Amino acid sequence: SINGATVEPTDDITTWLKCANIEDPSITTLADVLANRSLFETLIANSNACNYMARSTTWALAEGLVPKMTSATEPSGVVTSSGNNPNSPSWLEYKAFNENITEGWWATTGTNVYISYQSVIPICVNQISVQSVLENNMIRLKNFKLQGSNDGSNWTDIYAGVYKNNDNVQKFSFANDNFYSYHRLYCIDNYATSTDFNVVIKNLQFYSD
């Protein structure tokens, strides 16, 4: 895995090795390649192997950059938020990243609402998936921003999007090549007609290509 994300090859890694005249039956996955620094440097120094690797889709991460969180700090990284709905203490921020909506989700009220993940190492995010639903008087997210930071205090806007008014998991892709240690979903407003701001996030995930 890389930073908690499982990597699965979509091309034959053996072909990579053959391009560089390498025969090693123990190397079968991208994780094997990345775990062997000298092998990796040999591959990228070889024009045939490098050209083949550049055309392949193997470099895409098969899973999100945030691992399945079992608490705000486990198994890795740190999940924080602007706050949780005081009426339901079980609606905690890390549950937006636990990949199981039956175990709960994050819900909150108030202004300047956000949910944030601090990664172990800086990461580059250029796709996110979000699921926001109607639940116990909570309202779906509408306009939002993805923001990045390297100190948790000063934030840079990476992407601004609009969540469609339905219960589906929605993906948003955008151009970005900047690495940050902190990423947060900043909720600007919801679909309510009242001035009370509340929102539920059942699923949230960050991806990189």
Steps between C-alpha positions, in 0.01 A plus 500: 500500500599865457392739776227255597369456146510163333667494161404240245672470161287532188789408269744211499790608720711230334480704179647796682794287606549351153521850353805555721635144442424402859381154598377471858196276563466635853397843367132474404327815627552874498554483876794262438650749256462797734644304792823441306662840450789379283260308275271799468793728409616247241155494343458875473853534361414262217322680215306193381374418848429864580298550181295189569439601861391849393239353266365260760221559748671313780590817686139567595425418860228239524377640831473837662782682671324491837500156665186357659498699822398322821556808714616857447864380493491132403643338298690807376458873458269727696136590430363823645200722434341829592279304740246220533124520535452528878168315479668181377846435647531188284512715186877544506724640227717190455191298407485685169816303415403160640353369170193362681197727518321258736760585766425871495607816326600858568231755568539855618333837538628854508705728275848451351430127481777265389642151533876454468753220461870539586706240313823343621685641199395777259266375229373639170121480462327546167177309552258469788183302560225631727167364621269736684143400593183610676507357850314600819438863399850530356525639147708404199817687421483739204802723428838401637874549465790261529786678675859405571747609767844409630455645848129450573447875528558657158278346233516511121196437281558199274153452356148640529205276417127450530351183645185401309183473704483119534627219722756361257875479548629778274853529363677821407821511295723804456850608405742523790867416543561651844576283803352580841509335842147616582191483281155611600151509354371847579118516486375834371123437508230234472166453327293633790291811457547595864800683641589204725803321358526128554645224289564125497803342330462122480799434277807705414817388323802658331674359192807569289594393149 
